Amino acid sequence: MIRNTFSILEGIGPRLERSLWKKGIIEWGDFISAADIKTISPARKAAFDISLMNAETRLAQGDSGYFAQALKLKEHWRLFDEFKDSAVCLDIETNGWHHAAGGYVTVVGLYDGFDYKAFVRGENLTPEALKRELSKYRYIITFFGSGFDLPFLKESLGIDTGMAHFDLCFGARRLGITGGLKKIEPLLGIHRDETVKGLDGYQAVRLWHEARRGSSAAYELLITYNREDTVNLMDMARTLYARLKAQTGIADFTRADR
């Protein structure tokens, strides 16, 4: 989908992008090879050609940071298909307080489509360890991470990923799907471990405090809860990406899956 995206060019929004698709300019290469394009002056087209050739180079290099700046945050979903193999799902748990009031991260869950890793306060959760792990990836997937998880990590641990970011909460809202993660999962056919069905963030805080008091059962349940929150994000991302792509109408202009 990203190669069908012309909104990385200044002044081009969804309406003009769709107008280009109607003209048969489906991908960046179509734009560059066109001798001229009505509604775009020759000088402007020449500048856009350079921008698109640069974008192609950056994409080949896997430079998600470039697209994080070139695209509005709400359009970062368009990068999913290109970066899904170097993506990481992230979900955090906290002690229930805002950072300014003594809040801290208790667990950071990461899942790359194959392996889940839990970074736990007092064990293996340090800024250095988390930065080192995140540096392996180029694209981050969260649920409301732009409103909670990522700002909290920045405030409490000084971590700013700089990666392109698919926030599934806002992707779902664009499709008319509202509510929290646990409400949306069953709507998309996503299920979680029976042991943590019905648990929420408030109870995760309670589990943390019980674990600190020595409850191994609470500790294991907290990790299971975080694992389910984190791992389920990948299936949700695949489903929402497909629906968001369909919503653009790109399929009306090409049969190929680009």
C-alpha positions in Angstrom: 0.0 0.0 0.0 2.8 2.4 0.7 3.8 2.5 -3.0 0.2 3.6 -3.8 0.6 6.4 -1.3 1.1 9.9 -2.7 0.2 11.7 0.5 3.9 11.7 1.3 4.1 14.6 -1.1 3.4 18.1 0.2 -0.1 19.2 -0.7 -1.5 15.9 -1.8 -4.3 14.5 0.3 -6.8 11.6 -0.1 -8.9 13.3 -2.8 -5.9 14.1 -5.1 -4.4 10.7 -4.4 -7.6 9.0 -5.5 -7.7 11.3 -8.6 -4.2 10.1 -9.5 -5.4 6.5 -9.2 -8.3 7.2 -11.5 -5.8 8.5 -14.1 -3.9 5.2 -13.9 -1.1 6.5 -11.7 -1.3 3.7 -9.2 2.2 3.5 -7.9 5.2 5.8 -7.5 6.8 4.5 -10.7 3.7 5.4 -12.7 4.0 9.0 -11.4 7.7 9.2 -12.2 7.3 7.8 -15.7 4.3 9.9 -16.7 5.4 12.7 -19.1 2.9 15.1 -17.5 0.0 15.1 -15.1 -2.9 17.4 -15.4 -3.4 19.6 -12.3 0.3 19.3 -11.4 2.7 21.8 -13.0 5.9 20.6 -14.7 8.0 22.2 -12.0 6.0 20.7 -9.2 6.0 17.3 -10.9 9.8 17.4 -11.3 10.2 18.1 -7.5 7.7 15.3 -6.7 9.6 12.9 -9.0 12.7 13.5 -6.9 10.8 13.0 -3.7 9.3 9.7 -4.9 12.7 8.4 -6.1 14.1 9.3 -2.7 11.2 7.5 -1.0 11.8 4.4 -3.1 15.5 4.4 -2.0 14.5 4.9 1.7 12.0 2.1 1.4 14.6 -0.3 -0.1 16.9 0.7 2.9 14.1 -0.1 5.4 14.2 3.4 6.7 10.9 3.5 8.6 12.0 6.7 10.4 11.9 8.6 7.1 8.3 7.5 6.6 7.4 8.2 10.2 8.2 11.9 9.3 6.8 11.9 5.7 3.4 10.4 6.7 0.9 11.7 9.2 0.7 9.4 12.2 -2.8 8.3 11.2 -1.4 7.0 7.9 1.4 4.9 9.3 -0.8 1.9 8.9 0.0 2.0 5.2 3.5 0.7 6.0 2.4 -2.5 7.6 2.8 -4.8 4.6 6.3 -3.6 3.9 7.5 -3.6 7.5 5.5 -6.5 9.1 8.6 -8.7 9.0 10.6 -6.2 11.0 7.7 -5.1 13.2 7.3 -5.5 17.0 4.1 -5.3 19.0 4.4 -3.5 22.3 2.2 -3.3 25.4 3.1 -2.1 28.9 1.8 -2.5 32.4 2.3 0.0 35.2 1.8 0.3 38.9 -1.3 2.4 38.3 0.0 5.9 38.9 0.9 8.7 36.5 4.7 9.1 36.1 4.6 12.5 37.8 2.9 10.9 40.8 5.3 8.1 41.2 4.1 5.8 38.5 6.5 3.4 36.8 6.5 0.6 34.2 6.2 -2.9 35.7 6.2 -5.0 32.5 7.0 -4.3 28.9 5.8 -7.0 26.5 7.3 -7.3 23.0 6.2 -9.7 20.2 7.6 -9.9 16.7 5.3 -12.5 15.3 7.3 -15.4 16.5 8.6 -14.8 20.0 7.2 -13.0 23.1 9.6 -11.4 25.5 8.7 -9.8 28.9 10.9 -7.2 30.5 10.0 -7.0 34.1 10.9 -4.3 36.7 13.5 -5.5 39.1 14.6 -8.3 36.8 15.5 -7.4 33.2 13.8 -4.1 32.6 16.4 -1.4 32.2 16.5 1.5 29.6 19.6 -0.1 28.1 18.1 -3.5 27.7 14.9 -2.3 26.2 16.6 0.1 23.8 18.8 -2.7 22.7 15.9 -5.0 22.0 13.8 -2.3 20.3 16.8 -1.4 18.0 16.2 -4.8 16.2 12.9 -3.5 14.8 11.8 -0.8 12.3 8.0 -0.6 12.9 6.0 -0.6 16.1 2.4 -1.8 16.7 0.4 -0.8 19.8 -3.2 -0.3 20.9 -3.5 3.3 22.0 0.2 3.4 22.4 0.4 6.9 21.1 -1.8 8.0 24.0 -0.3 5.9 26.7 2.4 3.3 26.3 5.0 5.3 24.2 4.6 8.6 26.2 4.9 6.6 29.5 8.1 4.9 28.3 9.6 8.2 27.2 8.8 9.9 30.5 9.8 7.0 32.8 12.6 5.3 30.9 13.7 8.0 28.4 12.9 5.8 25.4 11.7 7.3 22.1 11.6 4.7 19.4 11.5 7.1 16.4 9.9 4.2 14.4 6.8 4.4 12.3 3.8 3.4 14.5 0.6 1.6 13.7 -1.7 2.5 16.5 -4.5 0.0 16.2 -6.9 1.9 18.4 -7.1 4.8 15.9 -7.0 2.4 12.9 -10.1 0.7 14.3 -11.9 4.0 14.9 -11.4 4.9 11.2 -13.3 1.7 10.4 -16.1 2.6 12.8 -14.9 0.1 15.4 -14.8 1.6 18.9 -14.0 0.4 22.4 -11.0 -1.0 24.1 -8.8 -3.9 23.1 -10.8 -6.6 24.9 -14.0 -5.4 23.3 -12.6 -5.3 19.8 -10.7 -8.7 19.9 -13.9 -10.9 19.7 -15.3 -8.6 17.0 -12.3 -9.6 14.8 -12.3 -13.2 15.8 -9.4 -12.9 18.1 -9.4 -14.9 21.4 -7.2 -14.9 24.5 -6.1 -17.5 27.1 -9.0 -18.5 29.3 -7.0 -17.8 32.4 -7.0 -14.1 31.7 -10.4 -13.6 30.1 -12.1 -10.8 31.9 -9.0 -9.3 33.4 -8.3 -5.6 32.8 -5.6 -3.0 33.4 -6.9 -2.3 37.0 -6.5 -6.0 37.9 -3.1 -6.1 36.2 -2.0 -3.4 38.8 -3.4 -5.5 41.6 -1.5 -8.6 40.3 1.7 -6.6 40.3 1.4 -5.6 43.9 0.5 -9.2 44.8 3.5 -10.4 43.0 5.7 -7.9 44.8 4.4 -9.4 48.1 5.7 -12.8 46.9 2.7 -14.4 45.0 4.2 -16.5 42.2 0.6 -17.2 40.9 -0.1 -13.5 40.6 3.3 -13.0 38.8 2.5 -15.7 36.3 -1.0 -14.4 35.7 0.3 -10.9 35.1 2.8 -12.1 32.5 0.1 -14.2 30.8 -2.2 -11.2 30.7 0.5 -9.0 29.2 1.5 -11.7 26.7 -2.1 -11.9 25.5 -2.4 -8.1 25.2 0.8 -8.1 23.2 0.6 -11.1 21.0 -3.0 -10.5 19.9 -1.9 -7.1 18.4 -0.3 -8.8 15.4 -3.4 -10.6 14.3 -5.4 -7.4 14.9 -2.9 -5.4 12.8 -3.3 -7.9 9.9 -7.0 -7.6 9.9 -7.2 -3.9 10.3 -4.6 -3.3 7.7 -6.6 -5.3 5.1 -9.8 -3.4 6.0 -8.1 0.0 6.0 -6.6 -0.8 2.6 -10.0 -1.8 1.2 -11.5 1.4 2.6 -9.2 3.5 0.4 -10.7 2.0 -2.7 -7.4 1.1 -4.2 -8.8 -2.3 -5.3 -11.1 -0.4 -7.8 -8.0 0.6 -9.8 -5.8 -2.4 -9.7 -6.3 -6.2 -9.5 -2.7 -6.8 -8.4 -2.0 -6.8 -4.6 0.5 -4.0 -4.5 
